[in-house]
Amino acid sequence: MERVPLSVRTDHQDFEVLAGRIQESRYFQNIDISLLKELLRQGEIVNFKAEEHLIQENEARKPEIYVLVEGSLAVLSKGTFLMRLEKAGDMVGEMSILDDREKNTTSVVTESDSTLIAFPNSLFEVEAGASRVSVAYLIFTHILSEKLRITSARVMLEGNIREEDNSQPQLALVEGDPSMRQHLESLIKKNWENVVLETYEDPQTFLREKENQLMDLLIMDPGNYQSMNEIRDAILVAKQQARSIMIVSEFADDAENRRLLSQWGVSEFLAKPCPDFDFEHALNRQRVIHYRERELKRVEEAADTDRLTGLANRRRLDEFVEALVTLYPEERAPFSLIITDVDNFKHYNDTHGHQMGDVVLARIAGILKKRVRRGDLATRFGGEEFVVILPKCDSGNAMLIAEQLRSAVEEEDIPYQEQQPLGNLTATFGVATFPDDADDVEVLLKKADDCLYHGKEAGRNVVVSASSLRS
């Protein structure tokens, strides 16, 4: 492993290129280049061969933070792949500052020959009572803020794929003793009806088989793990696969162990052997919490939902688009916006009344819900206007989707549609794509609205794209 201090290579011909490349990355792009250079000169260029460990799980933490220049890194936990870092400016090792645990909870391995910049932790720390902070510390806090912003955007987009309210609670029971497993299973089914319950003999099997699923409650005895670190790491991994964890184990008999379980985020812990009443009481407490949180989620979703149509409202639209714009510099994935307006809706309302008009809006909303892709967002924009947001969708695909929606509206059997001026109830669609048609959200909406206007002028019941108006 070769390490070269950048402080002695400030005149190196590649330094300017290096600084520029780091500044273009997702976390450093808003940092002044002179401040960035000042930080870089305090680091060391480190070259790693493929399959070298930067960070080794369960070993003492190195007092260093790394910034990737080129190459590819894999983040692992107990040999299980978690994520890949392969973009210049990606950072690893910051937990050595944020978390006071002495040992690493993950491993970071080079997947190819890689170049990184290593910084000592001391650069990013501030002494208690200090009246001034270093440039490095300010940059570090900015990077953490950017990470949080990007993570929040991802959560917003992933949260758009919502669970059905009537889904059954998903529970898992991990117990090595067959008779105890059978007994606890009977208590669970007695006290919590209408649940999906899966049982496992050991934590390793659960963690492996449910790697990409999220359980509502995990009831586990981690007793077959031999060391404190193994128990802790199993719980930390399990937290990614269960909303709530209940430990039923001899391990919980010790007061210090219970303190650690609480610190690791365990919701309930009972020492074996425990009376049935204690288990049932703890289980019922988790059941109440589960349904309370589900109801809270329902209330939160209602705040983002149009009452008439059940579609997302303008507030959620704004948040969703903001998340897409936030992630664009990193993912370079275009997204498209479709705006649609019911043709001659005023005529329908005036002729048949507002109640029938509401029926039409609800039917159009139903078409949008049914026809858009999983992960798209259909919203009521106001009046008879609707907006659909299509993540990772270019103009060509957006036009295909819009045409499918137009055809579905035209074919829908809606009361009194034959009395409309066009002899049918139809809708016109405008399509614009970020960033090809506009790299500003308000301008993008305006472009889509202009397309809608041109569609109305052209006779209605058509799809018009911003790209077609440019040509």
Summary of the structure (lengths in Angstrom):
residues: 471
radius of gyration: 28.0
end to end distance: 55.5
largest distance: 81.8
contacts: 1472
relative contact order: 0.07
helix: 45%
strand: 22%
